[in-house]
Amino acid sequence: MKNWVRSFAATALVMLVCVASVIGQPISAEQKQEILDALKNQVDRHAYTSGVDFAKLPEMIEKNREALDKAVDVKAFNSALNGALKGFGISHLRVLSPQIASTRNSTTRVGVGISTRKTDDGLLIQDVIEGGPAEGAGVRTGDLIIKIDGQPATATEALGGDEGTKVVLTLRREDKAEEDVSVTRGKFSTRKPETLVIVEPRAAVLRIPTFSVGYDLKNIESLFARAKKENVKELVLDLRGNGGGRVSNLSHLLGFFLPRDTEVGTRVSRALAKQYTEATGDAGTDALLIAKWAKRNYVVRATQENRFTGKVAVLIDRGSASASEITAAALRELRSAPLIGTPSAGAVLVSSHRPLAEGWEVQIPLSDYVTVKGVRLEAHKLQPDVEAKGPRAKDNGMDEAVRAALKKLRDMPGEAGTPSSDEANKPAGAEGAVENEKPAPMVPVPSTVGP
């Protein structure tokens, strides 16, 4: 599979990026057809999500033929093609222009500095980069972009532009008020270091901004060592705005909370669905039934020296996707960790980035994901046990959600909060189970991408 890395996505979520060379770059009819042919080939060969008929791709393309034919530059074609792919109604299926693809694993961007998710009403802002152009202009997480330069906000590509140029965003705030905000595009860094803040004696907030590029294993290990030294017994794991990342990083973090080889969930792939159908005669379109039949194939691989055995709560919001949702669900199911905040993104599929033509790439879903207790996370947002909507503290310390988490933890009995036993977490199969697949690395795979 060369160097194309499999990934859990969800929405997820690379900060919106703009490369100046995209703007106005022409694209010919021949180039467009070559990209479409390569897209169909990749989707036919690799795409899988339970219950989704990818054979309808030509139909989706024809429904959007007018917009595709009218597109005369890379930006417009990218937007039109991703608009067609949205017809499948799933996350983690998108096409990237060569310029956007080239920045996928970089931590430096030029743009407005936000992460969004497409909704029926516009583009929902899931995260705002600290120190970025949008934050400086007063844009906030939870705002809904309903217009971009006076036009309906239907695609993130419309946010693109050269460094130093302006874009006017019409925002609908969480209180439903509407406001026009002018943002000057500029450079920003997506790198956010992990932090541990002692907020009260024996209580701390561990902020993990990403599982993707920038996730610092050594820093996180030092933070858990510090938590042990500080005798922390109540830990609030802050995954708000964390759009996901690599499986290896997910496993690394879970190793601080769960014993090695703890079963976490099942990846339901095309091959597994086929084996299920051959063994049972069932159509194999229900991920939950397939996962129940199969041997679970995703377990915690890491063993950590400073494993945390105290009480833990997890903070989530609309920007928590992919690996964040897997982590939150695993800790809820296996450590009785309460979830605090607002509903998550509901964007968890295994996917990979694959080449098309002319330097273009496609992000393709390869597998569904079902938790060890039988919850499909794609299109099923994690619901918090306690709702808390306030903004995150600038210093990653005490805020409304953290206070709610600590209160919830102190209402819980006991101190340890560890799994009942390592024995209970040994891998378990089912009759007719298939051989375990090795877990794949996760890279950020957002449901939307743009400037």
N, C-alpha and C positions, 0 to 999 in steps of 0.2 A: 504494500500500500504506500510505498515510498515514504515521504515525510508528512503525508496528510494525516493530521492527528485527529483521532476521534474525540468527541467532546459531549459533555452534558451542556445543554444550553440553558435556557431559558431564557427567560427572555432573561442565559444570559446574559449582559447588557453593556456593550462598548460605548464609551462616551462619543457623542456626535462629533464627526470629524469632517473637515473640509480641506481639500487639496486644491490649490489655485488652478492647477493644470486641467482639472476636470471641467471647469467652467467654459462652456462654449466649444469643447472639443468635439469635432464632427464625427458622425458614425454613418457608414454607408448601409444600404439595404443588404448588400452581400455580407457585411460584417454582422449585422443583426441576425440574419438567417443562420449564419454559422454558430452564433451563440445560442440561438434557440434550438438548433439541432443537437448541439453538445449538451444543453440542459435536459432535453428529452432523454438522451442516452444515459446520462448520470441518474436521473430520476427513475427510469425504467430498471436500471441495474441495481440501485442501492436504496432508494427511499422506502421507509417503512414507518408507519404509525398505526396502531391498532384501530380498525374501523374506518380507515381513510383509503379511498380508491385513487391512487396516483395515476391510474390509466386515464383519468379525466384531464390531465395536463393539456392536451391539445384543445379540449373544450374551453378551458380557462384562458388559453392564449387567444382563441378566436373571439371570445367575449370581449377581449381587450385589444382586438386587432386595430381598431381605429387609432387608439392612443399610441400603440407601438409603431404603427406606420407613420404617424405624424412626428414622432420623435426624430429630430435631426442631429442631436448631440448626445454625448455619453450620459450626461446628467438626466435628461428627459427620458432616455431609453431605460436607464436603471430604475427610475421612478415608475415608469409604466409597467415594466416587467415585474417588479415587486408588487405592484398593485394587482397584477393578474394572479400572482402566487398567493395573495391574501384570500383568494376565493376558496382555498382549502380549509381555512378557519383554524389553522394550527400555528404554533410558534416554531421557530428554528428552520424555516424554509425561506431563503432569500438569496438574491444574487448580489454580488459585490463587483463594482467596476474595478479596473486594474489599480487605480490610484487609492481607492478605499481599501482594497485587499492588501496593498503594500504597507498600510499603516496598522493593520489588525493587531500586531503584537508589539506595537510601540507604545510608550507612555507619554509621548509628546504629541499634542494636537494643535490644529489651528481651527477655530470655530467659535461657537457660542458657549460651549462648556456645559452641556446638559445631556442627560440620558432620557429618552422618551419611549413611550409605548403607544401604538396606534389604537384609538378607540373610535366608536361611532361618531363622536362629537368633535374629535380633533386629536391632538398629540398630548398625552398625559406626561408631565414631567416627573420622572421617577427619581432623579438625582440631579443635584446642582454641584458642580465642582467648586470646592473651596478655593477662593482666589481667582476663579475664572471670570470671563467677561459677563456671563449671565448673573452670577452672584453679585458682582459689582453694580449691575443695573437694577437689582432688587427682585430678580426672578427667584421663586421659591419652589421647593419640592411640593408636589400636590397641585400646582397650577396646571390649568388646561390651556394649551395653545389652540385657539379656535381660528385665528387668521395669521398668516405670514405675509407681511407687506400688503395687507388688505385683501389677500386671496385666501380661500378656505385652506386650513391646514390639513392636508391629506397625506403628505409624504415628508419625511425628514430631509430628503435631498433639497427641498426648497429653502432650507436653512443655510445652504452653502454660499460661499463667497470668499473673496480675497481678504487677507489680513488687513485690518484697518477700515473695512467697509461696514456699513450699518445695516441692520435688519430690524424692522418694527414688528414686534410680537403682540398680538391682541390676546390677552390672558383672561381667563375666567378663574378667579380666585376660589378658594374652598368655601368662602362665604357667598359665592355666586356673583359677586361684583365683577364687572369687566373693566379692564384697564389696558391702554396701549403702552408698551415699554420698548424703548429703543436700545438695542444692544450693538456694541461695536465689536466685530469679530477680532479675535486675537489669539496668541499662543497661550497654552496652559498645559499643566502636567496632570496626568491622571494618577500619578503615584501618591498613595496615601499610606503612611506607616501605621502599623498596628500599634495600639496603645493599651496600657493597663492603668486605670486610675482608681486609687483607693478613695472611695467616697464616704465610707464610715469605717469604724474599727471592724475588721474581719469581713468587710464587704467591698467588692470591687467591680468595675465595669471593664470588660475586655472588648475592645472594638476591633473587628476584622472587616476592613473595607472591601476586600476582594479575595477570591481564591485563584485569580488569574495572574497575569504579569504583574510583578511587584509583591506578590505574597512572599514574605521573608521567613523561611523556616527557622533560621537561627534566632531572629528577633522574637518570634512566637515562643520558641523554647525558653528563651531568657525571661519572657513575661510569665510563663507558668512557673519557672523557678522562683521568680520574685513573689508570685502569689503564694507559693508554699512557704517562703521565708517570712512573708507578712502574715502568715496564718489565716489566709482568706478562707472563709467557710461558706460565703454566699457570693456566687459569681453571676453577674449579668452579662451574657454574651450578646453583643450588639451587632446584628447582621442587617440593620436598616441600610438600604441603598446598595447592598452587596448583590451584584447581578450574577455571581457565579464564578466558575473557573475550572481548574484542572482536578481530575479525580485524585491524583496523587496528593494534592494539597488538601482536598476534602478528607481523605483518609488520614493525613498527617494530623489535622485538627481533631478529628473524632478519636484518634488514638490517645488524646489527653482526657477523654471522658469515658471511653468504652474499652474493654479488654480486646486484645488482638483476636481476630477471627470471629468477632461478633457479627452476626448476620444483620444486614441493614435493609436490603431490598433485592428486587429482581429486575433485570433488564429484559424486557420482552422484545425480541428481535424477529426479523422475518424468518430466520432459520428456526428459531424456537417455536414460532407460530405454526410453521409447516410440520415440525415434529409432533406438535400437539394435535394437529388435525389428522395426521397419519395414525396416531395412537388412539385417538378418541372418536374420530369421525365427525367431530364438531367443526363448524366453519372457521373457528380460530380468529374471530374478530373482537373478542372481549379480553382485554389485557388482564383483568382481574382473575378470570377463569384460568388463563394460561399460567399466570404467576402462581396461582394456588396449586396447579398440577405440577409445575416444574420445580426443580431444585434451585433454591435461591443462589444467585451467583455473584452477588456483591457483598463483600465482607470488609471489615476494618483490617487493613494490612499492617498498620504501624503499631509499634510498641513504644510508649513514651515513658521516660524515667519519672517525670513529675506529674503523673496522672492525677487529675482533680477528682476528689471523692466527696466534696461538699455539695451543697444545694446549688442548682443552676437554673436560670431562667433565660429565655431567648427573646430578644427584641426583633420584630419584623415589621415591614411596611410594604408598600406597593413596589418598592425597588428591590425587594428581596426575591431573588429568582434562582432557578437552577440549583447549583451546589448549595446555596443558602437554604433553599427549601428542603433539600435532602437532609442537610445538617439539622435544621429545626425539627423536621419530622422524626428523625432518628432519635434526637434527644427527648422529644416529647414521648415517643413510644417506649424507649429503652431506659430513660432516666427520669421519667415523669416530670420533665421540665415544662413549666407553663410557658405559653407563648404570649407576649405582651406587645401591643401596638395596633396595627391595622392589617387587613388581609394582605397576603403575599401576592406575587404576580401570577402564580399558577402556570408557570412555563418551565416544564421539566421534560425534555426529550434528550436522548443520546443522539449526537449529530457529528458530522465531520465537514470540513471544508475541502472541496474537490475542484480541480481545474476544469474550465470550460474552453474558451478560445480567446485569442487576442489578449491574454493576461487576466481575463475575467475569472471569477470563482463563484461557486454555489455552495451554500450551507445546506446540507441535506439531513433530515432526521433519519436515524438508523434504527432506533429502538424506543419503546415506551419505558416508563419506570414505575414500579409499584413497590411501596414500602413493605417492610417485613410483616406488618399487621394488615396488609391488604388495602392500602389507599393509593389510588392512581393520582399522581400529582399534576400531570398536564391537564389544564383547564379546570382544575379543582384547587382553588386558592386555600392556603392554610388560614384557618380562622383563629384569631387570638382568643385566649382564655380571658384576657382582660384588655379592653380597648383603651388605647392611649394615643391621642392625636397630636400632642404638642411637638414643637420642633426639637431636634437633637441639640444638646448643649454644645457650644462651640469648642469647649475643651474636652469633649467626650466624657464629661462627668455627670453630675446630677441633673436630671430633667424630669418631666412628667412621667415618661415611660419607665425610667430607672426607678423613680419612687414607687410606681405601681408594681414593678417587678419585685422590689425588696419587700414591699408589704405582702405580696402574694407568697413569697418564699417564707416569710416569718409566720404566715398562717398555716404552713405545711408542717406536719409532724416530723420529728427526727432531725438528724444533722447530716447524715452521710449522703443519702440520695443515690447510692450506687445501684447497679443492676443486682437483681436478687442473687445471682450466682453466675460464675463463668460457665458452669455446666448448662445453664438455661440458654446461653447464647451460642452454643456449638452449632455449626451448620446442620440443618435438617432438611431432608428431601421429602419427596412424595412418590407414590407408586408411578412408574413410568417417567421418572425425572430424567433430565438430560445431564450430560457432563457439564460441570461448571465451566463458564467462560472466564477468561482473565479480565479484570476491570480495566477499562480504557482511560487514558489521560483525559482530563477535561480542560478545554480552553474556552475563553469567553465566546458565546455564540448568541448574541442578542436577537430578539424578534424584530427589532428595527435598528437601522444604522443610518448615519447621515453625517452632516458637517459638524 
